[in-house]
Amino acid sequence: MSRIKSVVITPIAFRDPPLLNVSGIHEPWALRSIIEVITEDGQYGLSESYGDEQTLSELNKVAPKLEGLDVFQLNTLKAIVDEAVGGEDPDETGLELAPGTNKATTLPRIFAAFEVAFLDLMGKLTGRSVCDLLGGKVRDAVPFSAYLFYKYGEHKSLDDGWVDKWGEVITPEAVVREARQMIDEYGFQSIKLKGGVFEPEEELAAVRALKEAFPDHPLRIDPNGGWTVETTERLMPAMDGLLQYLEDPTPGKAGMGKVHETARMPLATNMCVIGFFDFPEAIRRQSVDVILSDHHYWGGLQATRDLARICETWGLGLSMHSNSHLGISLMAMTHAAAAIDNLTYACDTHYPWQEEEVIVGGKIAFENGSVRVPDAPGLGVELDRESLAVLARNYQECGIRSRNDVKEMQKYDPHWTGKSPRF
């Protein structure tokens, strides 16, 4: 039977290191939601999405309206999501994990959360992998990039003694150590540094140190819009020949277009092009060369495949953005990426930063920086009920309900505002 009997949405929280970014610092707990879509004969499909209060509220508006729906009816799912959450303006102060909180971004985000679970169920019902449902594999394994962060050694606000394994990283030497530790464990073949934290020249010194230590690894830096156009243009000669691409150096399509006029490397984004509605202006201004997709807010796995075709049409590169996530999300990314022939660059992932899991068997294995695409039906992962209960209890006890990097940073620096661009 392919009709839905019930939908269960479980908010969870898991440990997150004190990672620094242009807005501030990660809180001790990352929030996610686990979605289970259960059929009348007891089979279930899985998805993972954001776990802030706004997203949970929207997911719970949709969930009861799905009872009785055939899981193969994705067009009907889209109509239900539109009716349930499309008539209101979301709380502008709520979601900080995904770009934007207007209707144009809310509908794809909520649809995506359910679409993945529907596709997982379709795969289980037909005996085919999600990748097969998306057109079939064009690669057996999907490459990911080492995602480096500046970070503090421990959370100032945490009193239970938990400390991550990565140590303090605030110097170029420590960045290289962090990279070596991550590459030794996961085998990554390319490297990305989250910037916008320290003076740009200091961050570029870290990139040069990475280049010396890992000469064969393509390098990227992501200031998250933390540099002005003028700063970025001034730094261009220092970045010449150093980067595979430069991600979101300055805010907005207009600013990125201005930088593009003198850029000596491709410009990438997950900030100024976050939906199909952004393409006309971005193309007109020549704002970007590489789109970093994210099925969580682009509208799901099928929408990610559609995005790939648009990138191909306009001659744009394609990769994938990441936020703090667990294995269900990682596997959804892997299936989509495996079905896209013009995936140009290794994908981002926060997965090495997370210690906990909700899937049977624990953490997903990487081979030479890549995740193999399973041939099992659906996503190829199952829910570990005991682990889910632990992370659900974390959510109830952690006290965090919406991510706020600015507020967390104010515990270290009371004068912090999170203003961007910073430099």
Secondary structure, DSSP 8 states (H G I E B T S, - for coil): --BEEEEEEEEEEEE---BB-SS-B--SEEEEEEEEEEETTS-EEEEEEE-SHHHHHHHHHHGGGGTT-BTT-HHHHHHHHHHHHTTS---TTT--SSS--SHHHHHHHHHHHHHHHHHHHHHHHHT-BHHHHTT--S-SEEEB-EEEE-B-SS-TT--S----SS--B-SHHHHHHHHHHHHHHH--SSEEEE-SSS-HHHHHHHHHHHHHH-TTS-EEEE-TT-S-HHHHHHHHHHHTTT-SEEE--SSSHHHHHHHHTT-SS-EEESSS--SGGGHHHHHHHT--SEEEE-HHHHTSHHHHHHHHHHHHHHT-EEEE---S--HHHHHHHHHHHHT-TT--S-B---GGG-----BTTSS---BTTEEE---SSBTS--B-HHHHHHHHHHHHHH---S--HHHHHTTT-TT----SS--
